[in-house]
Amino acid sequence: MRQVNVFLCWTFLTVVSLANAQETTPQEADTVSIQADGNQLFPDNIEDIPLIETPDRIYEPRKATMFSAVLPGLGQAYNRRYWKIPLVYGGFVALGYFINFNHEFYQEFERTLVARALGEDMTAYRFGQLQEATLESRSNRFQRDRDFLIILTGMLYMLNIVDAHVDAHLRGFDISDELSMQFKPSMGGGDINAPGLSLVISFR
């Protein structure tokens, strides 16, 4: 009877020990796995946690779009991209100059054609010695170039708006020089450690 009691006690202690082992084994395995991989889920010191820096100003794409639509370059000023403003107005000035240039020649050739049709003295006109077909061809060319430049001006206006809208969106992203990407040698984890190459992207 005494041997039975000892056997029952030994069996009970064995079951309790196995139960405790089953509860602690996964934790120990996880701990070993984390240490073997060299990764730490949480830093030992809270000061080691990197802080996400936010921009000192919130840029609203809707406002930037509206400003550039009302006055070209104003959206770029809102986004603090002042260096883009001379580019915007430089493009408008250049296009305006060539539009006016082509329009003046177009009008002059048109007046010459009208004068020739009315039988006026052609010596008073700069291009009066040209044939009618030549006058019509050059008039059409200058008109076509003028219209094309007007379309380019509209495209530049739209590009000014799109640039301000997209730039306001991108101002919330960190595109500074602190972002880096580099390759570093590493040892593979698991049962077999093999040399390899890892890609490391640093955001701070």
C-alpha positions in Angstrom: 0.0 0.0 0.0 2.9 2.3 0.8 4.5 1.6 -2.6 1.2 2.5 -4.3 1.0 5.9 -2.5 4.6 6.6 -3.4 3.9 5.7 -7.0 0.8 7.9 -7.1 2.8 10.8 -5.6 5.5 10.3 -8.1 3.0 10.2 -10.9 1.3 13.4 -9.8 4.6 15.3 -9.5 5.6 14.0 -12.9 2.4 15.3 -14.5 2.7 18.7 -12.8 6.3 19.0 -14.0 5.4 18.1 -17.5 2.6 20.7 -17.5 4.9 23.4 -16.3 7.5 22.4 -18.9 4.9 22.7 -21.6 3.9 26.2 -20.4 7.4 27.6 -20.3 8.9 25.9 -23.3 7.2 28.1 -26.0 8.3 31.2 -24.1 11.9 30.0 -23.8 11.9 29.0 -27.5 10.6 32.4 -28.5 13.2 34.1 -26.5 16.0 32.0 -28.0 14.6 32.5 -31.5 14.5 36.3 -31.0 18.0 36.3 -29.7 19.3 34.0 -32.4 17.9 36.2 -35.1 19.5 39.3 -33.6 16.2 41.2 -33.6 14.7 42.8 -30.5 11.0 43.5 -30.6 11.1 46.3 -28.0 14.1 48.4 -27.0 15.4 48.2 -23.4 15.2 52.0 -23.1 12.2 54.0 -24.2 14.5 56.8 -25.4 15.8 54.4 -28.1 12.4 54.5 -29.8 12.8 56.7 -32.9 10.4 59.6 -33.0 8.4 60.4 -36.2 9.1 64.0 -37.0 6.1 65.9 -38.5 6.5 68.9 -40.7 6.3 72.3 -39.0 3.5 73.3 -41.3 0.5 71.4 -42.8 0.2 72.0 -46.6 -3.3 71.6 -47.9 -3.4 70.5 -51.6 -6.8 72.1 -52.0 -5.6 75.5 -51.0 -2.5 75.2 -53.2 -4.6 74.2 -56.2 -7.0 77.1 -55.6 -4.2 79.6 -55.2 -2.5 78.5 -58.4 -5.8 78.6 -60.3 -6.5 82.2 -59.2 -2.9 83.4 -59.8 -0.2 81.3 -61.3 2.7 80.9 -59.0 0.7 81.7 -55.9 0.4 78.0 -55.1 4.1 77.6 -55.4 4.6 80.5 -52.9 2.1 78.7 -50.6 4.2 75.6 -50.8 7.4 77.7 -50.2 8.8 76.6 -53.5 9.8 80.2 -54.4 12.3 79.1 -57.0 9.6 77.8 -59.2 7.8 81.2 -59.5 10.4 82.7 -61.9 10.1 79.5 -64.0 6.3 79.8 -64.2 6.3 83.5 -65.2 9.3 83.1 -67.4 7.4 80.5 -69.4 4.3 82.8 -69.7 6.5 85.8 -70.8 8.2 83.7 -73.4 5.0 82.2 -74.8 3.3 85.6 -74.7 6.1 87.2 -76.7 6.0 84.5 -79.5 2.2 84.6 -79.6 2.3 88.3 -80.2 5.1 87.9 -82.8 3.1 85.4 -84.8 -0.1 87.3 -84.4 1.4 90.5 -85.8 2.8 88.7 -88.9 -0.5 86.9 -89.4 -2.4 90.2 -89.3 0.0 91.8 -91.7 -0.3 89.1 -94.3 -4.1 89.2 -93.9 -4.1 92.9 -94.6 -1.9 92.4 -97.6 -4.3 89.8 -99.0 -7.3 92.1 -98.5 -5.5 95.0 -100.2 -4.6 92.8 -103.1 -8.2 91.6 -103.4 -9.4 95.3 -103.4 -6.9 96.3 -106.0 -5.0 98.8 -103.8 -1.5 99.9 -104.5 0.7 97.1 -103.2 3.9 99.2 -102.9 2.5 100.6 -99.5 2.7 97.1 -98.1 5.9 95.4 -96.9 5.0 92.0 -98.5 3.1 93.5 -101.4 5.5 92.0 -104.0 4.7 88.4 -103.0 2.3 86.3 -104.9 -1.2 85.7 -103.5 -0.5 82.0 -102.9 2.6 82.8 -101.0 0.7 85.3 -98.9 -2.0 82.8 -98.0 0.6 80.1 -97.1 2.5 82.4 -94.8 -0.7 83.8 -93.2 -1.9 80.2 -92.5 1.5 79.3 -91.0 1.7 82.2 -88.6 -1.9 81.6 -87.6 -1.2 78.0 -86.9 1.9 78.8 -84.9 0.0 81.4 -82.9 -2.8 79.0 -82.1 -0.4 76.3 -81.1 1.4 78.6 -78.7 -1.9 79.6 -77.2 -2.5 75.9 -76.5 0.9 75.6 -74.9 0.1 78.6 -72.7 -3.1 76.8 -71.5 -1.0 73.7 -70.8 1.5 75.7 -68.8 -1.3 77.1 -66.7 -2.7 73.6 -66.0 0.9 72.4 -65.2 1.2 75.2 -62.8 -1.9 74.0 -61.0 -1.0 70.3 -61.0 2.5 71.1 -59.7 1.2 73.1 -56.8 -1.3 70.3 -55.9 1.2 67.4 -56.1 3.9 69.4 -54.3 1.5 70.1 -51.4 0.9 66.3 -51.1 4.6 65.5 -51.2 5.6 68.1 -48.6 4.2 65.6 -46.0 6.8 63.0 -46.9 10.4 62.9 -45.8 12.6 63.2 -48.8 15.7 64.5 -47.1 19.3 63.4 -47.4 18.9 61.4 -44.2 17.1 58.6 -46.1 19.6 56.1 -47.2 19.8 52.6 -48.7 22.8 50.4 -48.5 23.9 46.8 -48.6 25.5 45.1 -45.6 26.9 41.6 -45.1 24.8 39.3 -42.8 24.6 35.8 -41.5 21.5 33.9 -42.3 19.3 32.7 -39.4 17.9 29.3 -38.8 19.7 26.0 -38.2 22.4 26.9 -40.8 24.3 30.2 -40.7 25.4 31.1 -44.2 27.0 34.4 -45.2 24.8 36.6 -47.3 24.0 40.2 -48.3 21.2 42.2 -46.8 19.5 45.4 -48.0 19.2 48.0 -45.2 17.0 51.0 -45.7 17.5 53.8 -43.1 14.7 56.4 -42.4 16.6 58.4 -39.9 
